């Protein structure tokens, strides 16, 4: 149960961090200058997005592994 809560916490923090970083990256360019969110990102922004995506994916894997475990 502890590992499932840990995984859910990682999933939520990764998702929130990814969304927040993406929103912050879009605010650094003029409105309408770029057509996609990833086009607004510099290489450092992409690295930050990648970190949060990995955190979210790890949380998903941990929580689903605990969910499927039969005790």
C-alpha positions in Angstrom: 0.0 0.0 0.0 2.8 2.4 0.8 4.4 1.8 -2.6 1.1 2.4 -4.3 0.7 5.7 -2.6 4.3 6.6 -3.4 3.7 5.7 -7.1 0.5 7.8 -7.2 2.4 10.7 -5.6 5.1 10.4 -8.3 2.5 10.3 -11.0 0.7 13.3 -9.8 3.8 15.4 -9.2 5.2 14.4 -12.6 2.0 15.3 -14.4 1.7 18.6 -12.5 5.3 19.5 -13.1 5.1 18.7 -16.8 2.0 20.8 -17.2 3.5 23.7 -15.2 6.8 23.7 -17.1 4.9 23.5 -20.4 2.8 26.5 -19.5 5.8 28.4 -18.3 7.7 27.7 -21.5 4.8 29.0 -23.6 4.8 32.3 -21.7 8.3 33.1 -22.9 7.4 33.7 -26.5 5.0 36.2 -28.1 1.4 34.9 -28.5 0.9 33.3 -31.9 4.7 33.1 -32.7 4.8 29.3 -32.5 2.1 26.8 -33.3 2.8 24.1 -30.8 3.9 23.9 -27.2 7.1 21.9 -27.9 8.1 24.5 -30.5 8.1 27.1 -27.7 10.6 25.1 -25.7 14.4 25.6 -25.7 16.6 22.6 -25.2 16.8 23.3 -21.5 13.0 23.4 -21.3 12.8 20.1 -23.1 15.2 18.6 -20.6 13.0 19.8 -17.8 9.9 18.4 -19.5 11.7 15.1 -20.0 12.6 14.9 -16.3 8.9 15.4 -15.3 7.7 12.9 -17.9 10.1 10.3 -16.6 8.9 11.0 -13.0 5.3 10.6 -14.1 6.0 7.4 -16.0 7.9 5.9 -13.1 5.0 6.7 -10.8 2.6 5.0 -13.2 4.7 1.9 -13.5 5.1 1.7 -9.7 1.5 2.2 -8.9 0.2 -0.2 -11.6 2.7 -2.9 -10.4 1.3 -2.6 -6.9 -2.2 -2.5 -8.1 -1.8 -5.8 -10.0 0.1 -7.5 -7.2 -2.0 -10.2 -5.5 -1.4 -10.7 -1.8 
